[in-house]
Amino acid sequence: MVDRVSWVPEGVNVDVPSSARIYDYLLGGGHNFEADRATAEALIKVLPVRGMARLNRAYLRRAVLELADLGVRQFLDLGSGIPTVGNVHEVAHEVAPEAKVVYVDFEPVAITHAELMLAGEPNVTALLADLREPEKVVAQASQHLDFSQPIGLLVVGVLQFIPDSDDPWGVLSRYVESLSSGSYLALSHFTADSMPAAMAAGKEIFAKTAEPITPRTKAQVADMLAGTEIVEPGIVFTPQWRPETPEDVGDEPSKANLYAAVGRKP
């Protein structure tokens, strides 16, 4: 574990597990604490969460590459988490070095580390903000992105942490309204459709963290893409979204336990 003094903001309670730090641990990162690691290990016992995290990250890469190939040169990554291998700007810059990226997260550790890592990157910015406040996020992001031009809105592996009471569907619709024609929404989301008992056990574990989860059905995920035209292959499990090789899909793609989809704003 990295020395806390060098990268943890004041006021962060390291004894309360954080979804961003749990994800960091599952992906092999070092910006996490004992509480995060203990929670991750408990999850590993009931769900294939390491594979879920890896497949979700691989989907993010493919989606960003696809959008960059389609000419998107601006990306707004909501709930971006702690920077690790294969960050959005690194992937986008493989296709378009001039692409602009804005990361948004309300986890102070994620943003502090992002700011350190992004020093010297003129086209990349990290914002400490709550994605549940679209107007505020868009206002801040507008200082770096041109919302009159197409944007790739990325909401990958984060909406399950937004409870129904906060209306994630309404939140997303307000973001989509702010986007120009030709923009894209790429998302992924936890589901209990394939492994209901295991996901129920995982939900109990997450209930003891800073961000409990709400797994959702395929129909509920489809509603999140309102205002966009879903592109092929539709709403599928993460490894099934435009895999580069048959091996990427694997024998049991449903064990990814996250739906993935990309929609284009007409």
N, C-alpha and C positions, 0 to 999 in steps of 0.2 A: 504493500500500500504506500502511495506517495505521502510524504510528510504533510500532515494536516496544515501546519502553519503557512506553507507556501501557496496553498491554493484554495482553502476553504474560507468563505466570507464569514464575518462575524454574525452571530445570531442563528447559524445553521445548527439544528438539533441533529447530531450524528446518531442519536439513539433511536430515531424514528425512521424506519426504512422508506426510501424514496424510489418511485418507479424508474426515474432516470438512472439512478445509481445501481439499481437491481439490473436493469438492461445493460448498463456498462459492464457489470460483473459477468453477465451471461455471455457477452461478446468478447470476454477476455481482457477488459480494460482494468485500470488500476485506480480509478477515481471512485472508490466506494468504501464503505465502512463495515464493521463487523455485523451490525444490524442488517445491512443490505445483503451481505453474503449469507447470513443465516436464513433470511427469508428466501433468497434464491435457492439455497440448498433444500429448504422445505418444499418449494415449488417443484424442484427436480424430482422429488419422490412421488409426485402425483400427476405431473404433466411433463411432456417432452419439451420443456421450455428452452433448453439450449438450442434445439433444432428449430423451434418456433422463432427464436430471436435471429438465428442465422438466416433462415428462409425469408424473414421479413426484411432483413437488411439487403439480401440479394434482390428481392422485389424492388426495393427503393432504388437500387442501382439501375435495374433494367428500365424502370419507369422514367428516371431522370435521363438516361441515355436516349430513350425513345422520344421524349419531349424535346430534347436538344436536337435530335435528328430532324424533328418536325419544324425546327426553327425557333423554338422558345429560347429566349436569351435572358429571362428573368425568373427567379424562383423565390417563393415565399414558403419557408419550411416551418410549420407550426408544431410546437411540441418537439423540437429538434433533438433534445436530449444532450448528453455529454458527448463532445466530439470524439470520434474513434476512427478506425480505418474505413475508408470509403464514404467520407462525408460528401454532401450534395455538391459543394463547390468543386471538390476534387474530381468528382464524376463528370459534372457539367463541363469543366474546363478541359476534359479530354477531347470534347467535341468543339467547344467554343470557349477559348481562353478569356474572351471578353464578357462572358455571362456574369450577371449580377445575382447575388444570393443574399437573402436576409433570413437569418435564423431567429426563431422566437421560442422562448421557454420561460416558465416562471420558477424554475429550479435555479437558485443562485449559483450553485456549484457548476451547473451546465454553462451558464452564461459567463461566469468568471473564467473558466477554462477556455471557452470559445474565444473570448477576447484576447487571452494570452496567445492562443494558437493562431489567431487571425491577424496579429500585428504584422503590418507590411502587406496585407492583402487589400488593395484599394477597392475592389468590387464586392467585398464580402463584409457583412455587418451582423452583429448579434444583438438582439434586443431582449431585455428583461421585461416580459409582459405576459398577461394572462390571455390565452387565445379565446376565452369566453367573452372577451370585450372587443368584438370585431372593429367597431368604429375607432377605438383607441389604437389598436394594432395597425389598422390600415393607415391612420394618420401618421403614425411613426414610420411605418414602412414606406410611405409615399415620399419621405425625404431621401430615399435611396432607390426606389423603383418607380417606373412610369406606368401608372395604372390605366393609361389610355392605350397601352400596348399589351400584347398577350403576356400572361404570367402563368407559370406552373405553380399552382397551389398544392402543397404537399401536406397531407394530414395522415401520417403513416404510423400506425400502432399507437395512437394516442386517444382516440375518441372513446375507447372503453373506460377511460378514467373520468369521463364527463357523465354524471348521473342524468337520468331522465328529467329530474327536477330542474336541471340547467338547460334543458332543451337543445341538445347538440344539433338536431335537425334545423332548428331556427338559427342557431349560431352559424352553421355552415351556409345556409341560404343567404345570410347577410354578407358573408365573404364573397359568395358567387355573384351577388348583385353588384359588388364593387369592381368585379373583373370585366375587362373588355371582351368583345367577341373574339373567338380564337384562342382564349385562355383554356387551361386544363385544370381539373381537380383530380389528384391522385390520392387514394386513401387505402388504408388497410385497417381491419378491426377484428378484435377477439370475437369468437363465436363459441357457443356450446352445442351447435347443431351436430357436430361429429362425435364429440366425446363428452356428453352431458354430465356424467358422474364425476369424471376427472376435472372438468371445468368448475363444477360446483365446489369441489375440494380446493381448487386453486382460488376460487372467489373467497372462500373462508380465510385463506392465508392472506390474501390481499386486503381483507377487511381490517387487518391489524397494521396496515401501512398508512402513509400519508395520503395515498390515493387509492381507495377501493375501486374495484372494477365492476363494470356492467357488460357482460357478454351480450351480443345481440344476434338476432336471426338474419338470414339472408334478405328477407323482405324489409327488415328495419334498416339494414345497410343500404339497400336499394333506394330507400326514401332519402338517404343522406345525399344522394346524387341528383336530387331534384334541381331542375334548371340547367342540366347538362345532358348531352347525348352520350350514352355509355358506349365506349369503343370496344372492339373485339379484343379479347374473347368474352367480354361481359364480366359478371361478378363470379369470381372463382377463388380457390384457395391460392395463397401466395405463390407456391412453386408452379402453378398452372398458368400464371399470367406471363404470356410470351416467353417461355423458357428458351434458353439459347441451345440447349441440348436435351435429349430425352432423359439423361441422367439427372438433370436439374429438377425434374418432376418427381422422381423417386417412385417407389412402389405404393406408398400410401400418402398421397398429397393431403388428404383430409386431416392428417395428424399435425399439419401446420397450424390448425385451429385459428387461422386468421383469414378472413375474406379480403380480397384485393380487387380494386376496380379503378378505372380511369374514365372520366367523363370530359367531353369537350363542350364549352359554352358556345352555342350557335350565335 
